[in-house]
Amino acid sequence: MLHLARVFSSPFSLLLIFSHCVLNPRNFSPIAVSAVMAMDPVRVLVTGAAGQIGYALVPMVARGAMLGPDQPVILHMLDIPPAAEALEGVKMELIDAAFPLLKGVVATTDVVAACTGVNVAVMVGGFPRKEGMERKDVMSKNVSIYKSQASALEKHAAANCKVLVVANPANTNALILKEFAPSIPEKNITCLTRLDHNRALGQISERLKVHVSDVRNVIIWGNHSSTQYPDVSHATVKTQGGEKPARELVANVEWLQGEFIQTVQQRGAAIIKARKLSSALSAASSACDHIRDWVLGTPEGTWVSMGVYSDGSYNVPAGLIYSFPVTCRDGEWSIVQGLTIDEFSRKKLDATAEELTEEKALAYSCLS
C-alpha cells in the first residue's frame, strides 16, 4: 500500500492510489477505496478552448479520457475576447452533455481567472502563421502570448501544475513559457509530440496490417515540425510468435528511411489539404494520451515521446525543449537512456536540434 504521507502530498495523489490498486490488485484495501471515493476534482485549463482542437479536447477531458474514468474534473476554458460568445456556447454544450465527472466549468477571457488553482494546463491557444507573414512576426506574436500566460500560471496555478504546450511552434512556445515561469519546475513544462508518435504507430500498423496496440516503442526525436525524426530502430510488434523488431517485419529499409519518415513529418499538411482544416480530433486525443501517461504512468516496457527540457542526453544540446523517448511513473517522466544511435539517426537528431537552436535564438531576439 502507498504510504499515506505520500498519498496526500500532491494534487494527483488520490489518482495515483486508484491506479496503484487497479494495476496491482494485491494492494487493494478499504483505505485506498475510501480515498478514491473522496477524490477532489482536478482543475484542467484548456486555452484556445473555443477553437477546433479545444472543442474536440474538452469533452474528452470531461469524459475521463485524460485523467481516468473515476477522476472528477473542473474545466477552465480560456480564449480571446472575440471568441467569448463561442466559448460560452462550448460551456453550454458541456453542461448539456451531463458528463458525470464534470464538476464545474469556468469559461473566461481573463487569463488570471483561467489559471487560478489549475493542476493541469493544456496550452492550445496561439497565433497561427497567416499568408504573407514572416517567420519572425509569427514568433513575436507567440512570444508575447506565452510570456503573458507563463506569468499568470506562475502566480496563480497550483504549486505542482503540469503544463502541456500544443500550439505551434510547440517546442519553442514551451521554452518561452519556462523562461517566464521560473518557479514552475522545468520537468513540469512539456510540449506535444505524442501526435507524431501516434502517427508513426499508425503508419507501421497500416504497413504490417496489425492492430496499432500491437506496435510500441517508436520514437519521435526533436522538433514538432518537418525536421522531426520518426525512428523505428527500437520499435517492436507483437506477433503470434512473440515480440519482433518492427524493422525486421517491415523488411524495407528504403521505405523506413524514406516514405515512412516523410509521411509522418508531412501528415499535418496532408490533413489540411484533405479537410481544409488542421488536425483537431487526433491532436486532442494525443494531448489526452500525453497527460494520462504522464500522470498515471506508462505501461511496463513501453515508452512514449514527449517534448521535454533537454539535459544533454544523446548529445542533444541542453536548454532546448526536445522530443525524447520517456517513461513515466508517479507523475514524473524520465528520458530512456542507453539506446543505440546509428549514423543515419545521428544526422537526423542533429538536424532537428539545429532547427530548434535557431528557433530559440529567434524567439529570444523577439524579447529584446
WOFEN-V909069 format. One record per backbone hydrogen bond with DSSP energy under -0.5 kcal/mol. NH is the residue of the N-H (numbers start at 1). CO is the residue of the C=O. E is the energy in kcal/mol with one decimal. If there is no record, write none. Layout:
nh=[NH/NH]
co=[CO/CO]
e=[E/E]
This chain:
nh=[6/7/8/9/13/16/17/18/19/20/21/22/23/24/27/28/33/34/35/36/37/38/39/42/44/44/45/45/46/47/48/49/49/51/54/55/56/57/58/59/60/60/61/62/63/64/64/65/66/68/71/72/73/74/75/76/77/77/78/79/83/84/87/88/89/90/91/92/93/94/95/96/97/98/98/99/102/103/103/104/106/107/108/108/111/114/115/116/117/118/119/120/121/122/123/123/124/124/128/133/138/139/140/141/142/143/144/145/146/147/148/149/150/151/152/153/154/155/156/157/158/161/162/163/164/165/166/166/167/173/174/175/176/177/178/179/180/181/184/185/188/189/190/190/191/192/193/197/198/199/200/201/202/203/204/205/206/207/208/209/210/214/215/216/217/219/221/221/222/225/228/229/230/231/231/235/236/237/238/239/242/244/246/249/250/251/256/257/258/258/260/262/263/264/265/266/267/270/271/272/273/274/275/276/277/284/285/286/287/288/289/290/291/292/293/294/295/296/297/298/302/304/306/307/308/308/310/315/316/319/320/322/322/323/324/326/327/329/332/334/336/342/346/347/348/349/350/351/352/353/354/355/356/357/358/359/360/361/362/363/364/365/366/366/367/368/368]
co=[3/3/4/6/10/12/13/14/15/16/17/18/19/20/24/25/29/30/31/32/33/34/36/72/42/74/43/120/76/122/78/46/78/48/48/51/52/53/54/55/56/57/57/58/59/60/61/60/60/64/68/70/101/42/104/44/75/106/46/108/80/81/83/84/85/86/87/88/89/90/91/92/93/94/95/94/99/73/101/73/75/105/77/106/109/110/111/112/156/115/43/43/162/45/121/164/47/122/126/130/134/135/136/137/138/139/140/141/142/143/144/145/146/147/148/149/150/151/152/153/118/158/119/188/121/190/123/164/123/169/170/171/172/173/174/175/176/178/181/183/185/186/163/188/307/165/191/193/194/195/196/197/198/199/200/201/202/203/204/205/205/211/212/236/303/231/219/229/323/223/225/221/228/219/229/232/216/244/214/242/239/237/235/245/246/247/252/253/254/255/255/258/259/260/261/262/264/266/267/268/269/270/271/272/271/280/281/282/283/284/285/286/287/288/289/290/291/292/293/328/299/326/324/191/306/322/320/312/313/310/317/308/320/222/306/304/334/332/329/327/325/340/342/343/344/345/346/347/348/349/350/351/352/353/354/355/356/357/358/359/360/361/362/363/364/364/365]
e=[-0.6/-2.0/-1.4/-1.7/-1.7/-2.2/-2.0/-2.1/-2.2/-2.4/-2.3/-2.5/-2.7/-1.1/-2.9/-1.8/-2.2/-2.6/-1.9/-2.4/-2.5/-1.1/-1.8/-2.3/-0.6/-2.4/-0.5/-3.3/-2.8/-2.2/-1.3/-0.5/-2.0/-1.7/-0.6/-2.8/-1.6/-2.6/-2.6/-0.5/-0.7/-0.5/-2.2/-2.4/-1.5/-0.8/-1.0/-2.4/-0.5/-1.7/-1.1/-0.7/-2.7/-2.2/-2.2/-3.1/-0.6/-4.0/-2.3/-1.4/-2.0/-2.0/-2.6/-2.1/-1.7/-1.9/-2.1/-2.2/-2.1/-2.2/-2.2/-2.6/-1.9/-0.6/-1.1/-0.7/-1.1/-3.2/-0.8/-0.6/-3.2/-0.6/-2.7/-0.5/-0.7/-2.2/-1.8/-1.4/-3.3/-1.6/-2.4/-2.0/-2.9/-3.2/-0.7/-3.1/-0.6/-1.3/-0.7/-2.3/-1.7/-2.4/-2.6/-1.8/-2.2/-2.7/-1.9/-2.0/-2.9/-2.0/-1.8/-2.3/-2.0/-1.7/-1.8/-2.5/-2.6/-1.9/-2.2/-2.3/-2.2/-1.7/-2.5/-3.3/-3.0/-2.3/-2.7/-0.5/-2.0/-2.9/-2.3/-1.6/-2.3/-2.3/-2.4/-2.1/-1.8/-1.0/-1.8/-0.5/-2.3/-1.3/-2.1/-0.6/-2.1/-2.3/-0.7/-2.2/-3.0/-2.2/-2.3/-2.2/-2.4/-2.1/-2.0/-2.5/-2.3/-2.2/-2.3/-1.0/-1.9/-2.1/-1.5/-2.3/-0.6/-2.0/-0.6/-2.1/-1.7/-1.9/-1.6/-2.2/-0.6/-3.3/-0.6/-1.1/-2.3/-2.7/-2.8/-1.2/-1.9/-2.4/-2.4/-1.7/-2.8/-2.5/-2.2/-2.5/-0.5/-0.7/-2.7/-2.4/-2.8/-2.0/-2.6/-2.4/-0.9/-2.2/-2.2/-2.1/-2.3/-1.8/-3.3/-2.3/-0.5/-2.8/-2.4/-2.2/-2.0/-1.9/-2.1/-2.6/-2.2/-2.8/-2.6/-1.9/-2.7/-3.2/-1.7/-1.7/-2.1/-2.5/-1.9/-2.1/-0.8/-2.5/-3.4/-1.4/-1.8/-1.5/-0.8/-2.7/-0.8/-1.8/-2.2/-3.3/-2.3/-2.7/-1.7/-2.5/-2.6/-0.6/-2.7/-1.8/-1.5/-2.9/-2.3/-2.1/-2.0/-1.6/-2.2/-1.7/-1.9/-2.2/-2.0/-2.5/-2.5/-2.0/-2.3/-2.8/-2.5/-1.8/-1.1/-0.6/-0.9/-0.6/-0.5]
